[in-house]
Every structure is written in structure tokens, then in C-alpha cells.
Amino acid sequence: MRLDIDVQVYYSAARRLNSLAEEVGQAATALGTGVRGTAGMGGADPATAWNSAYQRLADDVIDTVRAYWSALRRLSDILNICGWNWDTAEHNALIGKNKSAAPAKPTLNTASELNLPHVPEPGNGSGLGLFIDPLMATPLFMVGTSLGGLRIPGGDIHRLEAAATAWNAFAISDPFETSPALRQISDSFGAINAPEVMDIQEILITLENGQAAIWNAAGGLAKGVRAYHDELVNFRAALAAEAPDAFLHETVTVTTTATEVRITLTGKITDNIDTAATALENVFTRHPLSGLLRTPVFGGAESGDIIGRMRSIAEIPLVPESGNQQDNTRLDGAMATIETWEAAPTTLSAVDVSKIDPTLRPWTEAAVTYGNQAGIDPRLVLAIVANEGATRTLQGGSGLSDEYDIGRYLTDPARVAGGYLGIGGNKEGNSLGLTNMKENTFNDVKAAFPDQFKNDDWHDLIGNNDLAIKATTYKLKLIENQFGPQVHDDIKSKYTLNQFLAASYNAGDKETSRYVQTGSIGPAATSYMERATQHFNHAQDLLCSSGAYICN
């Protein structure tokens, strides 16, 4: 029985992805070399805002390139394995003594990272931007005049030129501006009738979007740096031209270096120094360079959430090298699930909160406020509230709920003691508040986020639903901070971030550690997670689908 799948399409695609990754590596090496000597290129104040924007955007692009390179190599490995699984299944399906030898397992990429460091610090260059000799050679003299307050950019035109050239060369390099490889690879799977093809093509489309985003962002950086360079050259020419008029009664000599305009005055100084300083500074404040440094523009350099998508691909677990083509279907939905771990937190913006029932509104407003504040999806916060305490509070009213909590608070010491003595009870004690939080849990949250809970104690949860929702939100954030970096790709491909947080909230830290080690969530927490998912969908309807909020 023949399975009739052209495995060479998989193998060829894997080779082309590795070749593309090599080209990206070569372009990255050239970029790193080009920007290596550009430290201090922006100069100090008044270029602070420009320097900060450039550093942030350039580092984001470099992080995206690293993730893109890793994603190419990961998909190459996945395709090699998928092809081998089909190849081996085809071989095993053949009947007869004369069939060929079994297919050899493919050679996979070794684990490594792209060697592309972040750009050097662009600020704090050595240039003053303007030096007036002999006036500025005497620090005490400068303190007593307007010269001490002059704000003239000291960018280095040679280093700016080097950075602009390097970024432009990177943007127009083959793997980013001209390579059609990803589209061609995707098209090659059009004739393959296999369950995993749709996922493969979806990943390739995402990689193509990453390629375009990197090209656009690198080009934006090149244009932004080039604009600073060109305006700086133009400004210094204008500043040099103004010098003779600023010092009418002195002999003036002007020279321009890579980092400053140098004005040399010969003879006795008779002009008003403050007037001259004002005239020179006006050249800057009225020049387009002033606005460019105050409001930097790097068109297209914002890469958005594309880095998260590249990382999601790079973290897709390899399908098993089993020789069973059915295992290839493990790609199904893996990227979308992993993306939830890499994406920016969802935030909600109020539109018309009157659409929410007044009874629920205090909960929804607290969930949105603290969720946005902590970087936790407010819909998840509300889902945990619903899982934990909504029914009791809504059915019994706040008065009955408070009486119940007071009873739990008063009996807590006895329950803890009973737990330790082995005569019933629980060593961790009772839970309090709308979201059923134990004292140790509350204290852990308070220790992790002291500024948010400096005036609060565990017993304050009694009757204080706002505090309960706040503590729950920050407990979810604590789980993310504590366990998120330890979570393996296998878990990320099976559970969304919100599902993992919900399960861990219920299970506790000890069980969560076990989940991280084993790569699987236990049955009790799974049940809790499934209820939370249902409540999450209800929260989506209540908060966003209703028009009360916009989900960002």
C-alpha cells in the first residue's frame, strides 16, 4: 500500500530554510560589524530622546532577527522530521523482500543562538557640539555666563554615517529585500495532501510577515539615522556661518570636526558673551534638527508583536521521530497556543460600562483596573473570580458572605493546628475573601508586590471584594513571573498562558512545579482550568462582545 506523499518536497523545503538562515546569519554578521564602532554617535543632551528611541528600536529589531533566524531553523527541523515520518511510513507500508533500506533519519540543527549583539549605547559621546576658544577653556568663566547652558548636539557624523550605511545594507540584503524563498516553499506544499500542510503553510506565512517586518524596520532605522546625520551636517554649517555675526568685534576662525563646531576668537574679547551665546543657540532652536531630536522619527521601525510570533515558531516542539505520519498532526494549533505566551498582555479600554449589570460592575471594573495594571488579561481575572466565589456571594449577598468569612477567619488557627496534629483540618488553614485566598498565598503576593499591598493584610479580604480581586490578579502575575521562564515548549504548545495560570492558581506552587517538570497538568487542575475557560468565554461576552470595553 502506497501513501503517495512526495517527501522530497519536505526535504527540499528544509534545505532551503537552512540556506535562508545562513544568509540571515551572514547579513547579521555584516550588520554587527557595521554598528560595532558607533558608540556615542548621537551625542549627549539635547539628543537624549533620539538616543533612547534609536536604542530601543534597534535592539527590538535585533531581537526579532535572532528569533527569525531560530524560527527558520526550527521549521527546517520540523519539515525534515515530518518528511522522514512519511518516508518511513511509506517504507513500512511496502510489502516484499526486495524493498530498499529504511530511510536514514535526518540530521537536525544543533541548538545555538545567532551571534548578533545589541547596538552600542548611542548617547554620551565625547563631542561638545560647540567649543569656543578660549572662553570655554575656562570652566569658571562658563558658569558665570550663558555659555554654561548652551545645548548644542554633539553627534558624531562619521559614526552616524557608519550606522546608517550598516542598517541600509542590512535592509536591502538578499534574505530580507529580495528573497522569494518562503513564498516558493509555501507554494511547493500546494500539491501535498497531508493533514499538517495547512499548519506548515500558516507558519511560512508568519515567517514571510517576519521577513517583511524586519526589512521595513531596518529600513526605518537607516532612514532615521541618515536624517540625523544630514541635518547635523546642515546645522553645523549654519552654526559656523553664524559665528562671525555673533562675535562682531573679534577675529573669528571656525573649524568643523566630526563631533563639534570649534570657534576660535583672537584678541581681546569685547562682545557681550550672553548675547553671542543666545545667537548661537538660536541657530539650533530654529533649525529642523531641533525638532528631529525632540520628536525622533524612524518610519516603520516599530516591529509590533512580530517578535512574539517569531519566538512562537522557534518554540514549537519538534514532532516525534517515530516513523508514524500521524505524529505530524501535533503541529495542529501549536503555534497559535505558543503565541499566547509571547504576545503582549491583553488590555481593556472602557467604552460604555453601563451595559454591564450594576451588581457585577464593581467586579468587572476591578478586574479591568488591576488586570491592566499588572499585565494580566482582565477576562482571566474575572474568570477566576467566577470560579472561586461568585456563586456564594451573588446567591447569599455580601452580608452572608462576610459572615461566612468571619467564621473561617476565627476558626483558622484551630484548622491549622488540627492539620499539624493529624486530627483533621488543613496545615495551610482556611481561605478568605471573594476569591478564596489563604494567608500564606496572600503574604507571598504582598512580599512580591509590596507597593501594591503595603497597607493590606490577609484579614482585610473579609468583605473587601476589590482587594480580593486585586490580590488574585497579582497572584496570577506572581505565577507568571515565577514559573513562566521555567515552562518548556511542550507545555506551551498544549496550554495557553491563561490556561496555565488558571490551573496553577488552583493547584498551588508545589503542584505547579511538578507540572513544569512533567510537562503535563494534573486532572484536578485540568477540571478547574476547563471551568475557567468557560468563564473566560463568558467574560469575553460580558466585557468585550457587549461593547462595554474594547479588548486591545
JOVEN-V549504 format. One record per backbone hydrogen bond with DSSP energy under -0.5 kcal/mol. CO is the residue of the C=O (numbers start at 0). NH is the residue of the N-H. E is the energy in kcal/mol with one decimal. If there is no record, write none. Layout:
co=[CO | CO]
nh=[NH | NH]
e=[E | E]
This chain:
co=[4 | 5 | 5 | 6 | 7 | 8 | 9 | 10 | 11 | 12 | 13 | 14 | 15 | 16 | 17 | 18 | 19 | 20 | 21 | 22 | 23 | 24 | 25 | 26 | 27 | 28 | 29 | 30 | 31 | 34 | 37 | 39 | 40 | 43 | 46 | 47 | 48 | 49 | 50 | 51 | 52 | 53 | 54 | 55 | 56 | 57 | 58 | 59 | 60 | 61 | 62 | 63 | 64 | 65 | 66 | 67 | 68 | 69 | 70 | 71 | 72 | 73 | 74 | 75 | 76 | 77 | 78 | 79 | 80 | 81 | 82 | 83 | 84 | 85 | 86 | 87 | 88 | 89 | 90 | 95 | 105 | 113 | 120 | 121 | 121 | 128 | 130 | 130 | 131 | 131 | 132 | 133 | 134 | 136 | 137 | 137 | 138 | 139 | 141 | 141 | 144 | 145 | 146 | 149 | 154 | 155 | 156 | 157 | 158 | 159 | 160 | 161 | 162 | 163 | 164 | 165 | 166 | 167 | 169 | 172 | 172 | 172 | 173 | 173 | 179 | 180 | 181 | 182 | 183 | 184 | 185 | 186 | 187 | 188 | 190 | 191 | 193 | 195 | 196 | 197 | 198 | 199 | 200 | 201 | 202 | 203 | 204 | 205 | 206 | 207 | 208 | 209 | 210 | 211 | 212 | 213 | 214 | 215 | 216 | 217 | 218 | 219 | 220 | 221 | 222 | 223 | 224 | 225 | 226 | 227 | 228 | 229 | 230 | 231 | 232 | 233 | 234 | 235 | 236 | 237 | 238 | 239 | 241 | 241 | 242 | 244 | 246 | 249 | 250 | 252 | 254 | 257 | 258 | 259 | 260 | 260 | 261 | 261 | 262 | 262 | 263 | 265 | 267 | 270 | 271 | 272 | 273 | 274 | 275 | 276 | 277 | 278 | 279 | 280 | 280 | 281 | 283 | 283 | 286 | 286 | 287 | 288 | 289 | 290 | 297 | 300 | 302 | 303 | 304 | 305 | 306 | 307 | 308 | 309 | 310 | 312 | 319 | 322 | 323 | 324 | 325 | 326 | 327 | 328 | 330 | 330 | 332 | 333 | 334 | 335 | 336 | 337 | 337 | 338 | 338 | 346 | 348 | 351 | 352 | 356 | 356 | 357 | 359 | 359 | 360 | 361 | 362 | 363 | 364 | 365 | 366 | 367 | 368 | 369 | 370 | 370 | 376 | 376 | 377 | 378 | 379 | 380 | 381 | 382 | 383 | 384 | 384 | 388 | 389 | 390 | 391 | 392 | 395 | 396 | 397 | 398 | 399 | 400 | 401 | 402 | 403 | 404 | 405 | 406 | 407 | 408 | 410 | 411 | 412 | 413 | 414 | 414 | 415 | 416 | 417 | 417 | 423 | 425 | 429 | 431 | 432 | 436 | 437 | 438 | 439 | 440 | 441 | 442 | 443 | 444 | 446 | 448 | 448 | 449 | 452 | 456 | 457 | 458 | 460 | 462 | 463 | 464 | 465 | 466 | 467 | 468 | 469 | 470 | 471 | 472 | 473 | 474 | 475 | 476 | 477 | 478 | 478 | 479 | 482 | 482 | 483 | 487 | 487 | 488 | 489 | 490 | 490 | 495 | 496 | 497 | 498 | 499 | 500 | 501 | 502 | 503 | 507 | 508 | 509 | 510 | 511 | 512 | 513 | 514 | 514 | 521 | 522 | 523 | 524 | 525 | 526 | 527 | 528 | 529 | 530 | 531 | 532 | 533 | 534 | 535 | 536 | 537 | 538 | 539 | 539 | 540 | 542 | 543 | 547 | 547 | 549 | 549]
nh=[6 | 8 | 9 | 10 | 11 | 12 | 13 | 14 | 15 | 16 | 17 | 18 | 19 | 20 | 21 | 22 | 23 | 24 | 25 | 26 | 27 | 28 | 29 | 30 | 31 | 32 | 33 | 34 | 35 | 37 | 40 | 42 | 155 | 46 | 50 | 51 | 52 | 53 | 54 | 55 | 56 | 57 | 58 | 59 | 60 | 61 | 62 | 63 | 64 | 65 | 66 | 67 | 68 | 69 | 70 | 71 | 72 | 73 | 74 | 75 | 76 | 77 | 78 | 79 | 80 | 81 | 82 | 83 | 84 | 85 | 86 | 87 | 88 | 89 | 90 | 91 | 92 | 93 | 93 | 98 | 107 | 115 | 39 | 41 | 42 | 260 | 132 | 262 | 133 | 135 | 264 | 136 | 137 | 138 | 140 | 141 | 142 | 143 | 144 | 147 | 147 | 148 | 149 | 151 | 156 | 159 | 160 | 161 | 162 | 163 | 164 | 165 | 166 | 167 | 168 | 169 | 170 | 171 | 172 | 175 | 176 | 177 | 177 | 178 | 183 | 184 | 185 | 186 | 187 | 188 | 188 | 189 | 190 | 191 | 192 | 193 | 196 | 199 | 200 | 201 | 202 | 203 | 204 | 205 | 206 | 207 | 208 | 209 | 210 | 211 | 212 | 213 | 214 | 215 | 216 | 217 | 218 | 219 | 220 | 221 | 222 | 223 | 224 | 225 | 226 | 227 | 228 | 229 | 230 | 231 | 232 | 233 | 234 | 235 | 236 | 237 | 238 | 239 | 240 | 241 | 242 | 243 | 244 | 245 | 246 | 247 | 249 | 251 | 265 | 263 | 261 | 156 | 128 | 256 | 130 | 262 | 254 | 263 | 132 | 264 | 252 | 250 | 269 | 272 | 275 | 276 | 277 | 278 | 279 | 280 | 281 | 282 | 283 | 283 | 284 | 285 | 286 | 289 | 289 | 290 | 291 | 292 | 293 | 294 | 300 | 302 | 305 | 306 | 308 | 309 | 310 | 311 | 312 | 313 | 314 | 315 | 321 | 324 | 326 | 327 | 328 | 329 | 330 | 331 | 333 | 334 | 336 | 337 | 338 | 339 | 339 | 340 | 341 | 341 | 342 | 551 | 549 | 354 | 355 | 359 | 360 | 361 | 362 | 363 | 364 | 365 | 366 | 367 | 368 | 369 | 370 | 371 | 372 | 373 | 374 | 375 | 379 | 380 | 381 | 382 | 383 | 384 | 385 | 386 | 387 | 388 | 389 | 392 | 393 | 394 | 395 | 396 | 399 | 400 | 401 | 402 | 403 | 404 | 405 | 406 | 407 | 408 | 409 | 410 | 411 | 411 | 414 | 415 | 416 | 417 | 418 | 425 | 419 | 420 | 421 | 422 | 422 | 428 | 438 | 436 | 435 | 431 | 441 | 442 | 443 | 444 | 445 | 446 | 447 | 448 | 449 | 451 | 452 | 453 | 455 | 459 | 460 | 461 | 463 | 464 | 467 | 468 | 469 | 470 | 471 | 472 | 473 | 474 | 475 | 476 | 477 | 478 | 479 | 480 | 481 | 482 | 483 | 483 | 485 | 486 | 486 | 490 | 491 | 492 | 493 | 493 | 494 | 499 | 500 | 501 | 502 | 503 | 504 | 505 | 506 | 507 | 511 | 512 | 513 | 514 | 515 | 516 | 517 | 518 | 519 | 525 | 526 | 527 | 528 | 529 | 530 | 531 | 532 | 533 | 534 | 535 | 536 | 537 | 538 | 539 | 540 | 541 | 542 | 543 | 544 | 545 | 548 | 546 | 350 | 351 | 348 | 551]
e=[-1.4 | -1.4 | -0.6 | -2.2 | -2.9 | -2.0 | -2.3 | -2.1 | -2.2 | -2.2 | -2.0 | -2.2 | -2.4 | -2.3 | -2.0 | -2.0 | -2.4 | -2.4 | -2.2 | -2.4 | -2.6 | -2.2 | -2.0 | -2.2 | -2.9 | -2.2 | -2.3 | -2.1 | -0.8 | -1.8 | -1.8 | -1.0 | -2.2 | -2.1 | -2.9 | -2.4 | -2.3 | -2.8 | -2.7 | -2.2 | -2.6 | -2.9 | -2.2 | -2.0 | -2.4 | -2.3 | -2.5 | -2.2 | -2.6 | -2.4 | -2.2 | -2.7 | -2.6 | -2.2 | -2.4 | -2.4 | -1.8 | -2.3 | -2.5 | -2.0 | -2.0 | -2.5 | -2.7 | -2.2 | -2.3 | -3.0 | -2.8 | -2.2 | -2.9 | -2.1 | -2.8 | -3.1 | -2.3 | -2.6 | -2.1 | -2.9 | -1.5 | -0.9 | -0.8 | -0.8 | -0.6 | -1.7 | -2.8 | -2.3 | -1.0 | -2.1 | -0.6 | -2.9 | -0.5 | -3.6 | -3.2 | -1.2 | -1.2 | -0.6 | -0.7 | -1.7 | -1.6 | -1.0 | -1.3 | -1.2 | -1.2 | -1.4 | -1.2 | -0.6 | -0.7 | -2.6 | -2.2 | -2.0 | -2.4 | -2.7 | -2.3 | -2.3 | -2.6 | -2.2 | -2.5 | -2.0 | -2.4 | -2.1 | -1.1 | -1.7 | -2.5 | -0.6 | -0.8 | -1.9 | -2.4 | -2.8 | -2.3 | -2.4 | -1.8 | -0.8 | -1.0 | -1.8 | -0.6 | -1.5 | -0.6 | -1.1 | -1.7 | -2.3 | -2.9 | -1.9 | -2.2 | -2.3 | -2.2 | -2.0 | -2.4 | -2.3 | -2.1 | -2.0 | -2.6 | -2.2 | -2.4 | -2.4 | -2.2 | -2.6 | -2.7 | -2.9 | -2.1 | -2.1 | -2.2 | -2.4 | -2.4 | -2.4 | -2.6 | -2.4 | -2.4 | -1.7 | -2.5 | -2.7 | -2.5 | -2.3 | -2.2 | -2.2 | -2.8 | -2.4 | -1.6 | -1.8 | -2.8 | -2.5 | -1.9 | -1.4 | -1.1 | -0.5 | -0.6 | -2.0 | -1.7 | -0.5 | -1.0 | -0.6 | -2.1 | -3.1 | -3.3 | -2.4 | -0.8 | -3.0 | -2.5 | -0.6 | -2.3 | -0.5 | -3.2 | -0.5 | -2.2 | -1.3 | -0.7 | -0.6 | -2.1 | -2.7 | -2.2 | -2.1 | -2.1 | -2.4 | -2.3 | -0.9 | -0.8 | -0.6 | -2.4 | -1.9 | -1.5 | -0.6 | -1.6 | -0.7 | -2.1 | -2.3 | -1.7 | -2.8 | -2.7 | -0.8 | -1.7 | -0.5 | -1.3 | -2.3 | -2.5 | -1.9 | -1.9 | -2.2 | -1.2 | -1.4 | -1.8 | -0.6 | -1.7 | -1.4 | -1.4 | -1.6 | -1.6 | -1.9 | -1.8 | -0.6 | -2.0 | -2.4 | -2.3 | -0.7 | -0.8 | -1.8 | -0.8 | -0.7 | -2.3 | -3.6 | -2.6 | -1.6 | -1.9 | -1.2 | -1.6 | -0.6 | -0.8 | -2.3 | -2.9 | -1.8 | -2.8 | -2.4 | -2.6 | -2.7 | -2.0 | -2.4 | -1.7 | -2.5 | -1.6 | -2.3 | -1.0 | -1.8 | -2.3 | -1.8 | -2.4 | -2.2 | -2.3 | -2.3 | -2.5 | -2.4 | -1.3 | -1.9 | -2.9 | -2.6 | -2.4 | -1.8 | -0.8 | -2.0 | -2.5 | -2.2 | -2.2 | -2.1 | -2.6 | -2.1 | -2.0 | -2.6 | -2.4 | -1.9 | -0.6 | -0.6 | -2.1 | -2.5 | -2.5 | -2.5 | -1.9 | -1.2 | -2.0 | -2.1 | -1.0 | -2.2 | -0.6 | -1.7 | -0.6 | -2.7 | -1.7 | -2.3 | -2.4 | -2.6 | -2.1 | -2.2 | -2.7 | -2.3 | -1.9 | -2.1 | -0.5 | -0.8 | -1.1 | -0.6 | -1.6 | -1.5 | -2.1 | -1.4 | -1.5 | -0.7 | -2.0 | -2.5 | -2.2 | -3.0 | -2.3 | -2.4 | -2.3 | -1.8 | -2.2 | -1.8 | -2.2 | -2.3 | -2.1 | -2.7 | -2.7 | -2.9 | -0.7 | -1.6 | -1.3 | -1.1 | -1.0 | -0.6 | -1.9 | -2.0 | -0.7 | -0.9 | -2.8 | -2.4 | -2.5 | -2.3 | -2.5 | -2.5 | -2.2 | -1.6 | -2.3 | -2.3 | -2.3 | -2.4 | -1.3 | -2.3 | -2.4 | -1.8 | -2.7 | -2.4 | -0.7 | -2.1 | -2.2 | -1.9 | -2.9 | -2.5 | -2.0 | -2.5 | -2.2 | -1.9 | -2.5 | -2.5 | -2.0 | -1.7 | -2.6 | -2.3 | -1.9 | -2.7 | -3.1 | -1.8 | -2.7 | -0.9 | -2.1 | -1.4 | -3.3 | -1.3 | -2.1 | -0.6]
